[in-house]
Amino acid sequence: MVNLLKIKFNKVINKYVIIATTGIMIFSSGLCLFGEAIIRKYQGLEFFNLGTLSLILINAGVCIMISSKELSN
């Protein structure tokens, strides 16, 4: 009985950890692209598409991290 509960608990933690880590990676990628868009703006280069993509990734990463909290309960 204890082993069965331990296996179920480990599967939930693994799923939670994988989803949360994915959210952190997407969020971090968005921040990197945001920094690149700022640099391109001050250099006078095209920055709008890169900046838009960065904000999409930042928001998606935050949403994934927040929704992964529901799996931890």
C-alpha positions as CSV (number, residue, x, y, z in Angstrom):
1,M,0.0,0.0,0.0
2,V,2.8,2.4,0.9
3,N,4.7,1.7,-2.3
4,L,1.6,2.4,-4.4
5,L,1.1,5.8,-2.7
6,K,4.8,6.6,-3.2
7,I,4.6,5.8,-7.0
8,K,1.5,8.1,-7.4
9,F,3.2,10.9,-5.4
10,N,6.4,10.7,-7.5
11,K,4.4,10.8,-10.8
12,V,2.6,14.0,-9.7
13,I,5.8,15.6,-8.6
14,N,7.6,14.7,-11.8
15,K,4.8,16.2,-13.9
16,Y,4.7,19.3,-11.8
17,V,8.5,19.7,-12.0
18,I,8.5,19.2,-15.8
19,I,5.8,21.8,-16.4
20,A,7.2,24.3,-14.0
21,T,10.7,24.0,-15.5
22,T,9.2,24.4,-19.0
23,G,7.5,27.6,-17.9
24,I,10.7,29.0,-16.4
25,M,12.6,28.2,-19.6
26,I,10.0,29.9,-21.8
27,F,9.9,32.9,-19.5
28,S,13.7,33.2,-19.6
29,S,13.8,32.9,-23.4
30,G,11.3,35.8,-23.5
31,L,13.5,37.9,-21.3
32,C,16.5,37.3,-23.5
33,L,14.6,38.2,-26.6
34,F,13.3,41.3,-24.9
35,G,16.8,42.4,-24.1
36,E,17.8,41.8,-27.7
37,A,14.8,43.9,-28.9
38,I,15.9,46.8,-26.7
39,I,19.5,46.6,-28.1
40,R,18.2,46.5,-31.6
41,K,15.9,49.5,-30.9
42,Y,18.8,51.7,-29.7
43,Q,20.9,50.6,-32.7
44,G,18.2,51.8,-35.1
45,L,17.4,48.3,-36.4
46,E,14.0,46.5,-36.8
47,F,12.8,45.5,-33.3
48,F,9.0,45.3,-33.4
49,N,8.6,41.6,-34.4
50,L,11.3,40.5,-31.9
51,G,9.8,42.6,-29.1
52,T,6.3,41.2,-29.8
53,L,7.6,37.6,-29.8
54,S,9.5,38.3,-26.5
55,L,6.3,39.6,-24.8
56,I,4.4,36.5,-26.0
57,L,7.0,34.2,-24.6
58,I,7.2,36.1,-21.3
59,N,3.4,36.0,-20.8
60,A,3.2,32.3,-21.8
61,G,6.0,31.4,-19.4
62,V,4.3,33.2,-16.5
63,C,1.0,31.5,-17.3
64,I,2.5,28.1,-17.5
65,M,4.3,28.6,-14.1
66,I,1.1,29.8,-12.5
67,S,-1.0,26.9,-13.9
68,S,1.6,24.4,-12.8
69,K,1.0,25.4,-9.2
70,E,-2.4,23.7,-9.4
71,L,-0.7,20.4,-10.1
72,S,1.3,20.6,-6.9
73,N,-1.8,20.5,-4.7
